């Protein structure tokens, strides 16, 4: 399948799927697909749980572009490189993007397998995709309020408990220490991960509407008596993909 088949559908909405969440694309239905390796300027991730393909699906006849996997700073890349896909999607006519990720739960009322709608973020990765000039874009409403309310309404329609909270993005690839998690709690973080923040900044700078959902795949370090493992993160994401697909169908049908 060629890239032109996907772009010819003129999708205005895109979804980026995080670790273990690639199954959401199959649950929504694959109309066409193309590997990242066939898209100039868009590289595949080296991390397990990221399929590395673009998928075209339709929800209530609306074409939706899905990026099945992403690249990360901890793979030795720059913020500019990991946000190349956002800029390409904008060139293709995408005007709003939903960023999903696997995250560690910090807020005590959350549970493993739950979903958290991102209200704001802490960029603790030490970099930005806007480096290189005086790109002083306003980020006071980074995550679009209108789209967030639509997702909340959809969660109510399907009987889902959708949490809301602040996402902290760290560099990785190592997991956080218990002391770092205590610091993040003081800073106001409700969940923590190693992605999303640069993509959100880049999309907002391009004038795109941004929404974000974290799949809470584990408890952050020190909150429960267990060690952290990426295999567990991927497994929980795969198990919970159905819940996310159900929410997206409801939210994107209108």
WOCORRA-V802683 format. One record per pair of residues at least 24 apart in sequence whose C-alpha atoms are under 8 Angstrom apart, sorted by sequence separation. I is the first residue (numbers start at 0). J is the second residue. D is the distance in Angstrom with one decimal. If there is no record, write none. Layout:
I,J,D ; I,J,D
//
This chain:
30,54,7.3 ; 31,55,5.1 ; 44,68,7.0 ; 118,142,6.2 ; 164,188,7.3 ; 165,189,5.2 ; 166,190,5.0 ; 167,191,4.7 ; 168,192,5.2 ; 169,193,5.0 ; 170,194,7.9 ; 29,54,6.3 ; 30,55,5.5 ; 31,56,7.3 ; 43,68,7.7 ; 44,69,5.8 ; 45,70,7.6 ; 117,142,7.3 ; 164,189,5.4 ; 165,190,6.5 ; 166,191,5.7 ; 167,192,6.4 ; 168,193,5.1 ; 169,194,7.5 ; 190,215,7.6 ; 214,239,7.9 ; 5,31,6.8 ; 29,55,6.1 ; 30,56,5.3 ; 43,69,6.9 ; 44,70,4.6 ; 164,190,7.3 ; 166,192,7.5 ; 168,194,5.9 ; 4,31,7.4 ; 5,32,7.4 ; 21,48,7.2 ; 29,56,5.2 ; 30,57,7.6 ; 43,70,6.5 ; 44,71,7.4 ; 168,195,7.0 ; 20,48,7.6 ; 21,49,6.7 ; 28,56,5.7 ; 42,70,7.5 ; 168,196,5.9 ; 191,219,7.5 ; 18,47,7.6 ; 19,48,4.8 ; 21,50,6.7 ; 27,56,6.6 ; 28,57,7.3 ; 45,74,7.5 ; 118,147,8.0 ; 167,196,8.0 ; 190,219,7.9 ; 18,48,5.0 ; 19,49,7.0 ; 24,54,7.1 ; 27,57,7.5 ; 0,31,6.7 ; 1,32,7.9 ; 2,33,6.3 ; 17,48,7.9 ; 18,49,5.9 ; 27,58,7.5 ; 116,147,7.5 ; 0,32,6.2 ; 1,33,6.5 ; 17,49,7.1 ; 24,56,7.5 ; 0,33,5.9 ; 2,37,7.6 ; 2,38,7.1 ; 180,219,6.8 ; 180,220,6.6 ; 24,65,6.8 ; 180,221,7.5 ; 41,83,6.3 ; 177,219,7.8 ; 24,67,7.3 ; 40,83,6.7 ; 41,84,5.9 ; 177,220,4.9 ; 40,84,7.8 ; 121,165,7.4 ; 123,167,6.9 ; 124,168,6.3 ; 175,219,7.5 ; 176,220,5.9 ; 177,221,4.5 ; 116,161,6.6 ; 118,163,6.3 ; 119,164,7.1 ; 120,165,5.3 ; 121,166,6.3 ; 122,167,6.3 ; 123,168,5.7 ; 124,169,4.8 ; 125,170,7.7 ; 175,220,6.3 ; 176,221,7.4 ; 177,222,7.6 ; 21,67,5.4 ; 82,128,6.9 ; 114,160,7.8 ; 115,161,5.8 ; 116,162,5.9 ; 117,163,5.9 ; 118,164,5.4 ; 119,165,4.9 ; 120,166,4.7 ; 121,167,4.6 ; 122,168,5.4 ; 123,169,5.1 ; 124,170,4.7 ; 174,220,7.6 ; 21,68,6.9 ; 113,160,7.8 ; 114,161,5.6 ; 115,162,4.5 ; 116,163,4.6 ; 117,164,5.3 ; 118,165,5.6 ; 119,166,6.5 ; 120,167,5.6 ; 121,168,6.1 ; 122,169,7.1 ; 123,170,7.2 ; 166,213,8.0 ; 78,126,6.6 ; 79,127,7.6 ; 113,161,7.4 ; 114,162,6.2 ; 115,163,5.1 ; 116,164,6.4 ; 117,165,5.7 ; 118,166,7.8 ; 120,168,7.4 ; 5,54,7.6 ; 14,63,7.5 ; 16,65,7.3 ; 78,127,5.7 ; 79,128,4.5 ; 113,162,7.7 ; 115,164,6.5 ; 117,166,6.2 ; 5,55,6.0 ; 12,62,7.5 ; 13,63,5.7 ; 14,64,6.4 ; 15,65,5.9 ; 16,66,6.1 ; 17,67,7.5 ; 18,68,6.9 ; 78,128,4.6 ; 79,129,7.4 ; 10,61,7.6 ; 11,62,7.5 ; 12,63,5.4 ; 13,64,4.5 ; 14,65,4.8 ; 15,66,4.7 ; 16,67,5.2 ; 17,68,5.6 ; 77,128,7.8 ; 10,62,4.9 ; 11,63,7.1 ; 12,64,6.4 ; 13,65,5.6 ; 14,66,6.1 ; 15,67,6.3 ; 16,68,5.4 ; 17,69,6.8 ; 9,62,7.2 ; 10,63,5.3 ; 13,66,7.4 ; 15,68,6.7 ; 16,69,7.4 ; 109,162,7.6 ; 174,227,7.3 ; 8,62,6.5 ; 10,64,6.0 ; 15,69,7.4 ; 142,199,8.0 ; 141,199,7.2 ; 5,64,7.6 ; 141,200,7.4 ; 138,200,7.6 ; 141,203,6.4 ; 146,208,8.0 ; 146,209,7.9 ; 147,210,6.5 ; 146,210,6.7 ; 138,203,7.5 ; 143,208,5.8 ; 142,208,7.2 ; 143,209,5.6 ; 121,188,7.5 ; 137,204,8.0 ; 142,209,5.1 ; 143,210,6.1 ; 120,188,7.9 ; 136,204,5.9 ; 141,209,6.8 ; 142,210,5.3 ; 128,197,6.1 ; 142,211,7.2 ; 127,197,6.1 ; 128,198,8.0 ; 128,200,7.3 ; 129,201,7.1 ; 127,200,7.6 ; 128,201,6.2 ; 122,196,6.0 ; 13,88,7.8 ; 105,180,7.4 ; 121,196,7.6 ; 122,197,7.8 ; 120,196,6.9 ; 106,184,7.8 ; 105,184,7.0 ; 13,93,6.5 ; 20,100,7.8 ; 11,92,5.9 ; 12,93,5.5 ; 15,96,7.4 ; 17,98,7.9 ; 20,101,8.0 ; 9,91,7.3 ; 10,92,6.9 ; 11,93,4.0 ; 12,94,6.2 ; 13,95,6.4 ; 14,96,5.6 ; 15,97,6.3 ; 16,98,6.8 ; 17,99,5.4 ; 18,100,6.3 ; 19,101,7.5 ; 106,188,7.8 ; 9,92,6.5 ; 10,93,6.0 ; 11,94,5.2 ; 12,95,5.1 ; 13,96,4.7 ; 14,97,4.7 ; 15,98,4.9 ; 16,99,5.2 ; 17,100,4.1 ; 18,101,5.6 ; 105,188,7.1 ; 106,189,4.8 ; 9,93,7.7 ; 11,95,6.5 ; 12,96,5.8 ; 13,97,6.3 ; 14,98,6.0 ; 15,99,5.9 ; 16,100,6.5 ; 17,101,5.9 ; 105,189,4.9 ; 106,190,6.9 ; 6,91,6.2 ; 12,97,7.8 ; 14,99,7.5 ; 104,189,6.5 ; 105,190,5.1 ; 104,190,4.7 ; 105,191,7.3 ; 103,190,5.4 ; 104,191,6.8 ; 159,246,8.0 ; 102,190,6.0 ; 103,191,5.2 ; 157,245,7.6 ; 102,191,5.3 ; 103,192,6.4 ; 157,246,7.0 ; 102,192,4.8 ; 101,192,6.8 ; 100,192,7.6 ; 154,246,6.0 ; 157,249,7.4 ; 117,210,7.1 ; 118,211,7.9 ; 153,246,6.4 ; 156,249,7.6 ; 100,194,7.1 ; 116,210,7.9 ; 117,211,5.0 ; 100,195,7.1 ; 116,211,6.0 ; 117,212,5.6 ; 154,249,7.8 ; 99,195,7.5 ; 116,212,4.6 ; 117,213,7.0 ; 150,246,7.6 ; 153,249,5.4 ; 154,250,7.9 ; 73,170,6.2 ; 98,195,6.5 ; 115,212,5.5 ; 116,213,6.5 ; 150,247,8.0 ; 153,250,5.1 ; 72,170,6.6 ; 73,171,5.8 ; 114,212,6.6 ; 115,213,5.0 ; 152,250,7.9 ; 73,172,5.4 ; 114,213,5.7 ; 115,214,6.5 ; 98,198,7.9 ; 114,214,4.8 ; 115,215,7.2 ; 150,250,5.5 ; 98,199,7.6 ; 113,214,6.2 ; 114,215,6.0 ; 149,250,6.4 ; 112,214,6.4 ; 113,215,5.5 ; 112,215,5.3 ; 113,216,7.8 ; 111,215,5.3 ; 112,216,5.5 ; 110,215,7.1 ; 111,216,5.3 ; 112,217,7.8 ; 96,202,7.6 ; 111,217,5.4 ; 111,218,6.8 ; 110,218,7.9 ; 96,207,7.1 ; 98,209,7.5 ; 102,213,5.9 ; 104,215,5.6 ; 94,206,7.7 ; 95,207,5.0 ; 96,208,6.3 ; 97,209,5.9 ; 98,210,6.2 ; 99,211,5.6 ; 100,212,6.7 ; 101,213,5.7 ; 102,214,5.9 ; 103,215,5.6 ; 104,216,7.5 ; 85,198,6.7 ; 94,207,4.9 ; 95,208,4.4 ; 96,209,5.2 ; 97,210,4.7 ; 98,211,4.6 ; 99,212,4.8 ; 100,213,4.9 ; 101,214,4.8 ; 102,215,5.0 ; 103,216,6.1 ; 104,217,6.2 ; 105,218,6.6 ; 93,207,7.9 ; 94,208,6.5 ; 95,209,5.8 ; 96,210,6.4 ; 97,211,5.4 ; 98,212,6.4 ; 99,213,5.6 ; 100,214,6.0 ; 101,215,6.0 ; 102,216,5.9 ; 103,217,5.0 ; 104,218,4.8 ; 105,219,5.8 ; 82,197,6.9 ; 86,201,7.6 ; 97,212,7.5 ; 99,214,7.4 ; 101,216,6.0 ; 102,217,7.1 ; 103,218,5.1 ; 104,219,5.5 ; 81,197,7.9 ; 82,198,5.5 ; 85,201,7.1 ; 86,202,7.5 ; 89,205,7.5 ; 103,219,4.7 ; 81,198,7.7 ; 85,202,6.3 ; 105,222,7.7 ; 89,207,7.8 ; 78,197,6.4 ; 82,201,6.8 ; 86,205,7.9 ; 71,193,7.4 ; 72,194,7.9 ; 71,194,6.3 ; 112,235,6.5 ; 112,236,7.5 ; 112,239,6.1 ; 114,243,7.8 ; 101,232,7.0 ; 101,236,7.0 ; 48,233,6.0 ; 47,233,8.0 ; 58,248,6.3 ; 61,251,8.0 ; 61,252,7.6 ; 59,251,7.6 ; 58,251,6.3 ; 59,252,5.0 ; 58,252,5.7 ; 59,253,7.6 ; 19,232,7.0 ; 20,233,7.7 ; 18,232,7.4 ; 19,233,4.1 ; 18,233,5.8 ; 19,234,6.5 ; 22,237,6.5 ; 26,241,7.1 ; 19,235,7.3 ; 20,236,5.3 ; 21,237,7.6 ; 19,236,4.4 ; 20,237,5.7 ; 23,240,5.4 ; 27,244,6.5 ; 18,236,6.9 ; 19,237,5.1 ; 22,240,6.1 ; 23,241,6.8 ; 26,244,6.4 ; 20,239,7.9 ; 21,240,7.8 ; 20,240,5.6 ; 23,243,7.0 ; 24,244,8.0 ; 19,240,8.0 ; 23,244,5.4 ; 27,248,7.5
//
